[in-house]
Amino acid sequence: MEKDELLEKVKELIDGQDSEELKGLVADMHPADIAELCNELDLEAARFVFRQLDRETAADVLVYMDEDVRREYLDLMPSETIAKVIDYMDTDDAVDIIQEMDEEKQGEVLAHIEDMEQASDIVDLMQYDENTAGGLMGTEMVVVNENLSMPECLQEMRKQAEDMDEIYNVYVVDDDGRLKGVFPLKKMITNPSVSKVKYVMETDPISTHVDTPIDDVVQMIEKYDLVAVPVIDSIGRLQGQITVDDVIDELREQQEHDYQMVSGLTGDVETSDSVWHQVVSRIPWLLIGMVGGILNSMLLGKFESSLFVKFTGLLLFIPLIGGTGGNVGTQSSALVVQGLANGSLDTSSVWKQVFKEFTVALMNAVILSGLVLVYNLFAFGSSELVTWAVPVTMFVLVVIGTLWGTLLPLLFEKIHIDPAIATGPFVQITNDLLGIAIYIAVITVVTLA
C-alpha cells in the first residue's frame, strides 16, 4: 500500500474509531514506518494510533518519532505511562527522551520506572555531557568474567542475552570490572570446553573514555570499521558501549548542523518550525551580510568616483570580483572543515595543506585572470584601464582569498569556534570586502603607474 493511500486509510479508521482494524493494520508495520505515520497525523490521531500498540512496539515508535512531534506527545502523556514505555527502551534512547522533558516531569517518570537497575543506569548516564562518549553510550551489553570456563560463559551469555535486541560484542572483565578483552563468538566452537575465557579472548580491545568527544568516537568507529566500541572510565572499568546505529544518528545530526551553518542558519531548524523560529534562525547572517554590503558601498564611496564615470567598464566587473572572492574562499574552507571533521587534517599537516592550497590558488589565478585578460583585450582593447586592472585583481584575489578561506577555519578550530561557520556566509562576506579593497588598490596603482 502506497504511503498516501495508507495515510488516508488510517485517517478513515481513526474517524470511525475502528481500533481493531487499525491494530491489525499497524501490527505488521515496522516501528519506523508507524512513527513516520504518526508524524503526518495531528496529535489526537497520533495518540489513537499509539494506544493500539503493545508497549515494546510503542517504545520503538517513540524513539523513531520526529523530535518536535514526540515532545508535544510526551507533554500530554502521564508520567506513569511514559515510564512503562521506557521500561522497554535501551538506556541511551531512554536518556535522550527523558532529557527532552522538564525537570519536574523527569523526576516523575524516573520514580515510576519499575526496573530499579534501569532507572539507576539512566540517572547515571544523565550525568554525562551529551557531547561525550558517556552521553551517547548505552549500558545494554553482554559482559563475562575472564575466569569463567566455556560452559559457564555460554550460560552467562544466554542469561544476559534474553533481554537484548542485538548483541554486538561480548566483553570480558576482571573481578574489579576492568575491561580486559573481547570474546569472539567463533572461539565458543573452536576451543575446548575446559578453556577459560581469558585464554581465548582477544586482548587490548579498541575502547574509548567516557569523556571523549563524540566527534572523536565517530572517527574511531569509522577508522577501524567497528560495529561497537566499549566505553571505560578513568581506571579502565567498563561503563557501556556505543553502537554503530548511535553513530549513524550522530553523523546525520552533524551533517544537518554543518549544512545549516554553511547556509547561514543559526541553531537547528526544520521545515515544520514556526515562522518566528525560522526568522530568528535566518536573520543574524542576513544582517551581517547587509552590514558587509554597506561596508562595500562605503569603500566604493571613498574611492575616486570620477574614475568610474570615466571608465564605466570598471563598474561592470564588481559582481565578478565579489563572486569570485566568495567562491574561492568557500571552496578552500570547505576542504579544511571536511578534513577537520573526518580527522584527515591534523596539526602536523596544517602547513602542508596551506602550501597545497597556495599552489592550487596560483594555478587557478593564472587560468582565471588569463581568461579575463583575453576577454578584455577583445572587448576593450589593450589601452583601457579596465583591461589590465581586472585580471590583476582576479589574480591577487584568488590567491589571497584561497589562503584566507584555508586559514579561517583553522583559526576558528584553534579558538574553539565551530569551523563550519567559515564555509558559510562569513567567508563570503569577508572575501567580498577583500575583493573590493584589492580592486580599488589595483586601480589606484595602475592609474598612478
N, C-alpha and C positions, 0 to 999 in steps of 0.2 A: 504494500500500500504506500502510495506517494506521501511525502511529508504534509503537503497541504490537504490532501484527502484525509489523512489520519487526524490532522488537527480539527477539521470540520466534524469528523465522526465523533471525536472526543467531546467537542463542544455540544454536539447533539445529545450525547449520553448524559452529560452533566446537566443540561437543561431539563432532561427528562428524569433526572435523579436515578438513573438506571445503574446503580452501583455494582450489581452482579455482572452485567455485560462489560462494564468498564474494567472491573477487576480481571476478567478473563482476557480482555484486550491487552492490558499492560503486563500481564503475567509473563508473557514470552519476550518482552522487550528488554533490551539492555538498560541498566540504570542510567547510563549517559544519555540514551535516547529519551527516557522518561524525563530526565532533568531538562533536556532541550525543549521538550513539550511543555513542561511547567513554565519555562522562561517565556513562552509565547502566550500563555494564558494570563488572565487577570488573577489577582491574589486569591479571591474566593474560589475560583475554578481550580486553581493550583492546589489549594487546601483540600478540595474534594477529591482530587486525584491522589494526593498524598495519603489520605485516610484509607485508601483501598490497598495500600502496600503493607507487606509484612515489615517488621522492624529492621531486619537485615537489609532488605532492598531499600527501605526508606533512608537508612544511614548512607548507603552508596549514592542515592539520588541527591541527598543533601550536599554531599561532597562535590558532586558534579555540577550543581546549580550555579548559575551566574551569581557573583558575589552580591550585587545590589538586590536581586530578587530574593536571595537567601536571607539577607539582612532584614528585609521587610517581613519575610515569612517568620523568622525567628522572633521578631518583636511581638508577633501575635500568638506564638506557641507558648503554652505554660512551661515553666521551668522543669517540672516533673516529666513532661512528655519529651522534652529535649534530652534530658538525662537518660531516659530509656532508649532513645535512638542512639545516643553517643556510646552506650554500652557495646554497640556492635561496630564501632569505628576503631581504626588504628589510632594510636595515641597522637601521632603527628597531625593527622586530619582533625582529630578532636580538639587539639590545641588551637589550630587555625580557626576553627569555627567558634570556639568559646571566646577567643580573643576579639571576635567581631562584636561581642555584646558589651554592655556597660558593666562596671564593676559589681554593681548590686546583683544583676542577673547572673553574672559569672559565679558568684558565691552561692546563689540558689541552685544553679544547675549542678555544681560540684557536690553540694550537700545531698542531692538526690541520686547521685550515681551509686548503684548498689555494689559494684565491684570496687572495694576499697583500694585494692592494689592498683587498679587502673586509675582511679581518682588521684592516688598519690603520685603515680607516674606523670599524669597530666599537670599537676601542680608543680612538680619538679621541672618539667620541660618549659613551663611558662616563665620560669626564672631566667632562661637564656635569652640573649638578644636574638631577635628574629632573623637577623642578617648573618648569623653564625651557624656552624655545623650543629651546635646544640639546639638551636631554634628550629632546625629543619629535620632533625633525626626523629626516628620512631623507636620505641622500645620492644616492639614485637620481633623476636628473633629466636633461633634455636641455639642454646648455649649448653655445652657439655664440659665436664671436668676432665683435665688431662690424664687423671689416674684411672678413669673408667676403662673396663675391658670392652671388647667389641659388643658382646651381648648386652651389657649394661648401657652402653652408648646407644644402641639401637632402641632399647626400651625407653630411654630418656628422650630420644628424638621423637618417637611415636607419641609420647605423652604430651610434649610441648607443641607438636605439630597439629594437634587436634583443633586448636583454637586459631589457627593461622590460615589465611587465604593463599599465601605464597611463601615458599622457602627459597631464599637466595643463597645463603651460606650457612654452614654450621660452624659456630665459633667455639674455640677451645680456650678455657681459662684455668688458672691455678686456684688453689684454695682461697686466695685473697681476692679473686675476681679479676685478676690482671689478664689481659689478652695475651695468649701465648702462641696461637696459631689458628689456622682454618682447617677443618676436617673435610677432605674430599670424599664425596659420597661413593666414588669409584672404589676407594680403599675398603669400603664395607664388604665388597665382593671379593676383591683380590688378595686380602690379607687374612691370616688365620684368626679364628675367633678368640684365641688366647692373647692376642696382642693388645697392648694398652693403646689408648688414643694417642698419647704423647710420642709413641714410636712411629706412628704413621701420618701424623698431622703435618701440614706444610707450615713451617715456622716463618717468623718475621713477615707477617702479612702487611700489606699496604693499609695504613689506617690514617685517621685524621683526628685532630684535637677538638674538643667541644668549643673552643674559642676561635677556631679557624674561620676566616671569612667565607661566605658561601661561594663567592667567585672562585676562590682557590679550590674549593671542593669540586665545583663543576669542572674546572680544568683538570683536576686529578682523575676524575672518573672518565673524562674524555680521552686523556692521555694514555691511560692504562687499560681502556676498554673494560671497565668494571661494571657489573650489574648491581653491586652494592659495596659500600665501604664502611667498615666499623669505626665507631667514634669512641675515643678514650678520654679519660680525664688526665690531670697533671701527673698522676702517679701510675698511669697505664691501665687503670681499671676500665673494663668495657661498660659503656653507658648506653649505647644504642647503635643503630645503623642508618645510613642514608641510602635509599634505593634509587635505581635509575629513573623510575617514574616520577619521584620527587624532583630529580634534577631536570627532567624534561619540562615539568611545570615551571621550575625556576628559570630555565633558559627562555621559555616563552614569555614570561613576565619581563625578563631583562630586555629581550628583543623589542617588546612593546614599549618599554620605558625609553630605550635608546632611540627608537623610531620617532617617538613623540618629542624627545629632546631635539632631535635633528630637525623636526618640523616646526620647532619653535613653540611647543606646548609645555606648560609647566604643570606638573602633577599628573596623576593618572586620569585620563579622560576616555569615556566611552560614548558611542553614538546615542545611547539611551539616557545620558546625563541631561540634567535640566539646562535650559538656555543660559541661565545666570552662571552656572558652574562652567559651562563651555566658554562664556565670555571672559570670566575671571582667569581661566587657563590660557586663553589666547592673547589677551590684551597686553601683558607685560612686554613680550618681544615685539609686538606691533608698535608699542610706544617707543621702545628702544630704537626700532627701525625708523620711526618718524624723526626721532632726535638725530639719528645718523644722516637722514636726508636733509634736515635743517643745517647741520654742520657742513654738509657738502655744498649747500647753497651759499653758506657764509664764506666758504673757501673761494668759490667762484666769484662771489661778490667783492672779495678783497682783491681779486686779480684785475689786471688792466682790461676793462671791458671793451675798450676800443679795438683791441686785437681780435676779439670775437666778431666785432662789427666789420672789421676789415677782412678778416679771414673766416668767413662763415663756415668753411669746411671743418674748422676745429670743433664746432658745436655738434656736428653730425656723429662724431666718434665718442662722445661722452658715454652713451649707453654701452658701447662696445668695451670701453675701458673698465667701467664699473662691473659689467657682467663677467668679463674675463678674470678680473681680480677675485671675484667671489667664487668662480668655478674652480680655478686652480687651487685656491685655499681649501675649499671643501673637499676636493679630491685627496689632497695630501693629508688633511686632518682625519678623513675617514679611514685611510690606511693605518695611521698611527693608532687611532682609537680601536680599530679592529685588532691590531697587534697587542695592545694593552689588555684587551678583553679576553683574547684566547691564549695569552701568555707567551706568544711567539716573539714579542718585543720586550726585552728586559733591560736593566740598567747598563749591562755590559755592551749591548748592541745599539744603544741610542745614537751615538755619534756615527756609527756605520750607516744607520738608517738616514740620518741627516745628510751625510755625504752622498748617499744614493739618490735621495730626493733632489739634492743640488744638481747632480749630474742629469737627472731626468728633466729638471727645470731648464737647464741650459739648452738641452736638445729641443724641448717644446718651445722655448723662447725663440730659438733660431727659426724654427718652422713657422710659427705664428707671425712673428714680426716680418719674416721674409715674404709671406703671402700678402700681408697688408701692404708692404712696400711695393710689391708688383702691382697690386690693385691701384694704389695711389699714383704710381707713375703713369698708368693709363688714364686714370680719372682726372688727375690734377696737373700732371707734368712734373718735371724734376725741379722746377724753380720755386714751387709753392712751399710755404712753411708747413702745412699740414702733411705734405708728402713724407717728410723726414721726422716730424715731431711724434706722429702716431706710432710708427714702427719702433722708434727708440723707447717710447713709453711702454709699449707692449713688451719689449724685451726685458726692460728693468722690472716691470710689474710682475711678469710671470716668474722671474727668479725670486724676487723678494716675497711675493705673495705665496709662493710654494713653501719657502722656508718658514714664513710666518705660520702658515697652516700646519706645518710639521711641528714647530716648537711650541705652539699654543697649547695643544692637548697635553704635551709633556709637562708644561708648566702647571696646568690645572691638576694633573695627577700628583705633582710634587707638593702642591699646597692643599691636597685632599678635596678638590672640587671635581665633580663628575666630568671627565674629559669629553663625554658625548655632547656637552654644550658647544664644544669647539667645532663640531661638524655642522652645526645649525646656523641660525641667523647671526650669531656672534661673529663668526669668521667672515661671513658675507658683508656685514655692516662695516667691520674694521677694514676689510680689503677694499670696499667701495671708497672709503675715506682715503685709504692709502693710494688707490689708483688715481683719484682726482689730484691728490697732493703731488704725486710723481708727474702727472700730466702737466700741471701748472709749472713745476720746476723745470721740466724738459723744454716746454715752450719758452720759458724765460731765458734759459741757457742758449737755445737755438737762435732766438731773436737778438741776443747780445753778441753772438759769435760772428 
